[in-house]
Amino acid sequence: MRNDNWTFFQAFLRSPQVVASVIPSSSFVERRVVRAADAMRASVVVELGGGTGGITRSLLKATGSHSRLLVIERTAKFIEHLQMIGDSRLDVVHGCASSIGAELQRRGYPAADSVISGIPFSTMPEALGVEIIAAVHDALAPGGRFVAYQFTDRVVDYARPVMGAPAVEYELCNVPPLRLFTWRKEGNPRGLNGA
Ligand SMILES: C[S@@+](CC[C@H](N)C(=O)[O-])C[C@H]1O[C@@H](n2cnc3c(N)ncnc32)[C@H](O)[C@@H]1O
């Protein structure tokens, strides 16, 4: 974990706008994200911005043996950390979150049941933020969840026109404290008739 913190800090110094935090999320955030995403019931989960993999590991612990976790990470330095997790359910892609649809399609997955995002919507160009939200919405299965843990509410400006108002939670046990925004895509989850 100390090694993760150092790697994270170095990546932040190199690219503060992209990494957006000086240390990885706390274990409190990890637990809250897993719960909000309903990861225990998901078959296909996508994580945008895996960093050094704390939330990735928590998601793998929570999900079933037949689930799939696709992580899309833009910072090259984090890729080997994520690959070192070494779980056959995990697939790590070096790229931008906007490619979520293409990456799911490439693997033959019809949609994602949960999308989790720590990417910093507040520091990216507006056009990219709008593009990523549209791509996430398209990629989600009916009834699927989108969870964004953020230091600002910029993501809500982009997502509200597409997905409506989110549920909001606060996590104070993190440096700095952050908010979780959760959206649920319209429609019934796969395999359920809504009864
Ligand atoms: C605040 S860090 C969160 C890292 C980790 N999930 C955690 O909670 O500790 C944001 C992460 O998003 C990644 N990132 C930023 N923009 C991205 C993009 N457009 N596509 C994919 N990853 C991105 C950064 O490289 C960084 O790993």
The ligand as an SDF file (V2000), in Angstrom:
LIG
                    3D

 27 29  0  0  0  0  0  0  0  0999 V2000
   -9.0290   10.3380   -8.5420 C   0  0  0  0  0  0  0  0  0  0  0  0
   -8.0850    9.0780   -9.4020 S   0  0  0  0  0  0  0  0  0  0  0  0
   -8.9690    7.6250   -8.8070 C   0  0  0  0  0  0  0  0  0  0  0  0
   -8.0690    6.4130   -8.7990 C   0  0  0  0  0  0  0  0  0  0  0  0
   -8.6060    5.1800   -8.0460 C   0  0  0  0  0  0  0  0  0  0  0  0
   -9.8070    4.6540   -8.6540 N   0  0  0  0  0  0  0  0  0  0  0  0
   -8.8560    5.4910   -6.5910 C   0  0  0  0  0  0  0  0  0  0  0  0
  -10.0340    5.6130   -6.2140 O   0  0  0  0  0  0  0  0  0  0  0  0
   -7.8990    5.5990   -5.8420 O   0  0  0  0  0  0  0  0  0  0  0  0
   -8.6490    9.2910  -11.0730 C   0  0  0  0  0  0  0  0  0  0  0  0
   -8.1630    8.2270  -12.0490 C   0  0  0  0  0  0  0  0  0  0  0  0
   -8.7930    8.4150  -13.3140 O   0  0  0  0  0  0  0  0  0  0  0  0
   -7.8360    8.2450  -14.3720 C   0  0  0  0  0  0  0  0  0  0  0  0
   -8.3550    8.9940  -15.5290 N   0  0  0  0  0  0  0  0  0  0  0  0
   -8.4590   10.3380  -15.6830 C   0  0  0  0  0  0  0  0  0  0  0  0
   -9.0590   10.6350  -16.8500 N   0  0  0  0  0  0  0  0  0  0  0  0
   -9.3670    9.4600  -17.4470 C   0  0  0  0  0  0  0  0  0  0  0  0
  -10.0170    9.0990  -18.6630 C   0  0  0  0  0  0  0  0  0  0  0  0
  -10.4760   10.0310  -19.5100 N   0  0  0  0  0  0  0  0  0  0  0  0
  -10.1750    7.7910  -18.9560 N   0  0  0  0  0  0  0  0  0  0  0  0
   -9.7120    6.8160  -18.1090 C   0  0  0  0  0  0  0  0  0  0  0  0
   -9.0910    7.1070  -16.9430 N   0  0  0  0  0  0  0  0  0  0  0  0
   -8.9190    8.3980  -16.6130 C   0  0  0  0  0  0  0  0  0  0  0  0
   -6.5570    8.7850  -13.7540 C   0  0  0  0  0  0  0  0  0  0  0  0
   -5.4130    8.3390  -14.4260 O   0  0  0  0  0  0  0  0  0  0  0  0
   -6.6710    8.2570  -12.3270 C   0  0  0  0  0  0  0  0  0  0  0  0
   -6.1710    6.9400  -12.2410 O   0  0  0  0  0  0  0  0  0  0  0  0
  1  2  1  0
  2  3  1  0
  2 10  1  0
  3  4  1  0
  4  5  1  0
  5  6  1  0
  5  7  1  0
  7  8  2  0
  7  9  1  0
 10 11  1  0
 11 12  1  0
 11 26  1  0
 12 13  1  0
 13 14  1  0
 13 24  1  0
 14 15  1  0
 14 23  1  0
 15 16  2  0
 16 17  1  0
 17 18  1  0
 17 23  2  0
 18 19  1  0
 18 20  2  0
 20 21  1  0
 21 22  2  0
 22 23  1  0
 24 25  1  0
 24 26  1  0
 26 27  1  0
M  CHG  2   2   1   9  -1
M  END
$$$$
